[in-house]
Amino acid sequence: MNYHRFFIAVLLSFFMVIGTTTANAQGGEKQLVQLSGLVLTSDSLIGVPYTTVIVKGTGRGTVSNGQGFFSIVAEQGDELIFTSVGFSYGQYKISDTLDEQRYSIVQLLTPDTIFLPETMVFPWPTKDQFREAFLSLNIPAGDIEIAKRNLEKQRLMELGETLAYDPGETAQLYLRSEAQKFYYAGQAPPMNIFNPIAWAKFVQAWKNGDFKKKK
């Protein structure tokens, strides 16, 4: 009696499985497909980076990488929309008769040029304000004028009083002074009062007015 009940239970389970499979087949349940591919330009076959791939009618999608590669899970019969800035959008419909769960495609996008209307941008709302701003404009001096101003004698004197001594020049002056001492070591240095060349320079400086008191 127990064997008969067990046999009947097995038959019922078998028919239930068959019925469920048949119902799913009749209901047209779609199979999932792992779709991968490349998005390329139609003229030069260069990868289009960061292309948006959307399953039409759903909120599902993905974005291609820097080389244009993408991968998305969709259902058989779904339609994919490819969009990227500067290109016309592309479409691809997944066949509902695919035998494999993995499929690869190459999607080409055509460059699209968009011409915008001309736009004039003005920093001043009226011509009167522009005229006033233009007349009060302080035009900077040119490079030549700036160079002349920096090379004026008074300007150089002011810079000489404020700037620090150059380390290289200071070292050379010290070395020349020490060399002068060593050159006359053990003897009295010459006195320029008996030097005719020094007297000639003194007379010439006197004629030039170098010793006059400056205002």
Legacy VTK file of the C-alpha trace (Angstrom):
# vtk DataFile Version 3.0
C-alpha trace
ASCII
DATASET POLYDATA
POINTS 215 float
0.000 0.000 0.000
2.878 2.356 0.823
4.544 1.583 -2.528
1.360 2.575 -4.372
1.239 5.930 -2.542
4.922 6.576 -3.284
4.452 5.775 -6.971
1.429 8.078 -7.223
3.371 10.907 -5.519
6.273 10.508 -8.002
3.859 10.626 -10.954
2.201 13.750 -9.616
5.567 15.473 -9.139
6.618 14.537 -12.663
3.441 15.921 -14.219
3.783 19.112 -12.164
7.321 19.679 -13.474
6.222 19.025 -17.054
3.278 21.379 -16.646
5.462 24.157 -15.227
7.990 23.820 -18.054
5.234 23.865 -20.666
3.613 26.922 -19.090
6.925 28.787 -19.069
7.511 27.876 -22.712
4.015 28.981 -23.675
4.403 32.190 -21.668
7.426 33.111 -23.830
9.866 33.754 -20.982
12.948 35.564 -22.331
16.476 34.366 -21.673
19.242 36.610 -20.432
22.183 37.442 -22.711
25.603 38.774 -21.696
26.186 41.282 -24.506
29.688 42.731 -24.916
31.246 44.777 -27.661
33.039 47.856 -28.913
31.667 51.269 -29.848
33.704 52.672 -32.764
33.563 55.702 -35.024
32.194 54.900 -38.455
34.836 56.883 -40.363
38.089 55.979 -38.586
37.167 52.947 -36.426
38.439 54.588 -33.256
36.899 53.674 -29.920
34.295 56.117 -28.628
34.970 56.516 -24.897
32.260 56.795 -22.244
29.352 55.985 -24.533
26.021 55.562 -22.735
24.321 52.229 -23.443
20.669 52.069 -22.354
18.140 49.240 -22.659
15.189 50.941 -24.344
12.111 51.192 -22.157
13.981 50.403 -18.947
16.201 52.241 -16.501
19.065 49.785 -16.968
22.246 50.666 -18.784
26.006 51.010 -18.677
28.863 53.199 -19.952
31.759 52.153 -22.164
35.315 52.559 -20.922
38.032 54.784 -22.351
38.554 52.460 -25.320
34.858 52.100 -26.148
34.380 48.608 -24.639
31.098 47.835 -22.880
29.311 44.842 -21.382
25.687 44.595 -20.293
23.153 41.923 -19.334
19.922 42.123 -21.349
17.100 39.902 -22.516
16.524 38.475 -25.953
14.526 40.912 -28.062
15.655 43.999 -26.121
16.744 47.089 -28.024
19.872 49.004 -26.999
20.373 52.751 -27.498
23.941 54.129 -27.861
24.485 57.852 -27.228
27.631 59.978 -27.056
28.295 63.707 -27.329
29.214 64.652 -30.889
27.732 61.503 -32.463
24.348 60.462 -33.792
22.689 57.882 -31.559
22.811 54.208 -32.566
20.387 51.319 -32.091
20.839 47.581 -31.856
18.150 44.953 -31.287
19.134 41.672 -29.697
17.799 38.707 -31.639
15.288 36.491 -29.831
16.650 33.368 -31.537
20.126 33.340 -30.000
21.336 29.926 -28.879
24.174 31.207 -26.675
24.057 33.305 -23.538
27.139 35.333 -24.510
27.254 37.481 -27.615
29.645 40.137 -28.978
28.952 43.037 -31.346
30.648 46.083 -32.893
28.492 49.223 -32.842
29.432 52.099 -35.180
28.517 55.711 -34.402
28.480 58.484 -37.011
29.966 61.865 -36.044
27.308 64.545 -35.827
28.068 68.284 -36.136
25.724 70.668 -34.370
25.639 74.301 -35.503
24.437 76.719 -32.843
23.025 80.146 -33.674
25.374 83.116 -33.380
25.432 84.763 -29.976
26.867 88.204 -29.224
28.126 88.739 -25.672
28.760 92.299 -24.471
30.177 93.229 -21.040
28.269 96.534 -21.070
24.495 96.731 -21.501
24.552 100.070 -23.413
26.864 101.916 -25.814
27.117 104.887 -23.447
28.520 102.715 -20.687
30.980 101.186 -23.151
32.136 104.659 -24.275
32.620 105.769 -20.668
34.586 102.648 -19.775
36.729 102.967 -22.902
37.620 106.612 -22.283
38.562 105.932 -18.661
40.630 102.883 -19.578
44.168 102.964 -18.194
46.327 101.492 -20.946
49.572 100.070 -19.527
52.896 101.316 -20.902
54.782 99.284 -23.457
57.902 97.245 -22.804
60.201 99.993 -24.113
58.690 102.619 -21.823
58.954 100.279 -18.827
62.619 99.557 -19.669
63.454 103.291 -19.973
61.752 103.990 -16.666
63.718 101.230 -14.919
67.050 102.492 -16.345
66.683 106.079 -15.127
69.608 107.275 -13.002
67.440 108.168 -10.047
65.758 104.796 -10.207
69.099 102.986 -10.313
70.364 104.984 -7.332
67.278 104.071 -5.343
67.714 100.408 -6.216
71.411 100.588 -5.267
70.534 101.902 -1.805
67.924 99.258 -1.119
69.409 96.170 -2.717
71.819 93.985 -0.760
75.432 93.497 -1.808
76.081 90.817 -4.361
77.947 87.913 -2.698
80.177 87.332 -5.727
81.219 90.979 -6.040
81.851 91.213 -2.300
84.085 88.148 -2.415
86.063 89.539 -5.392
86.555 92.894 -3.658
87.856 91.175 -0.540
90.222 88.965 -2.542
91.621 91.975 -4.459
92.179 93.807 -1.175
94.041 90.850 0.312
96.097 90.432 -2.847
97.095 94.102 -2.655
98.284 93.598 0.926
100.329 90.509 0.047
101.807 92.250 -3.006
103.360 94.988 -0.841
104.059 92.751 2.147
107.338 93.802 3.888
107.536 97.207 2.143
105.732 100.528 2.109
103.020 100.811 -0.519
103.552 103.498 -3.164
101.981 106.923 -2.640
99.925 108.232 -5.535
100.910 111.813 -4.698
104.025 111.283 -6.794
102.163 109.404 -9.545
101.813 111.588 -12.686
98.984 109.444 -14.023
97.000 109.975 -10.822
97.618 113.751 -11.096
96.380 113.743 -14.685
93.175 111.994 -13.638
92.723 114.487 -10.776
93.088 117.479 -13.100
90.676 115.994 -15.614
88.108 115.315 -12.880
88.534 118.901 -11.686
87.815 120.228 -15.167
84.773 117.973 -15.476
83.342 119.386 -12.265
83.282 116.069 -10.414
84.188 117.816 -7.154
81.427 120.408 -7.294
78.779 120.218 -4.614
75.697 118.535 -5.968
72.273 119.846 -5.102
LINES 1 216
215 0 1 2 3 4 5 6 7 8 9 10 11 12 13 14 15 16 17 18 19 20 21 22 23 24 25 26 27 28 29 30 31 32 33 34 35 36 37 38 39 40 41 42 43 44 45 46 47 48 49 50 51 52 53 54 55 56 57 58 59 60 61 62 63 64 65 66 67 68 69 70 71 72 73 74 75 76 77 78 79 80 81 82 83 84 85 86 87 88 89 90 91 92 93 94 95 96 97 98 99 100 101 102 103 104 105 106 107 108 109 110 111 112 113 114 115 116 117 118 119 120 121 122 123 124 125 126 127 128 129 130 131 132 133 134 135 136 137 138 139 140 141 142 143 144 145 146 147 148 149 150 151 152 153 154 155 156 157 158 159 160 161 162 163 164 165 166 167 168 169 170 171 172 173 174 175 176 177 178 179 180 181 182 183 184 185 186 187 188 189 190 191 192 193 194 195 196 197 198 199 200 201 202 203 204 205 206 207 208 209 210 211 212 213 214
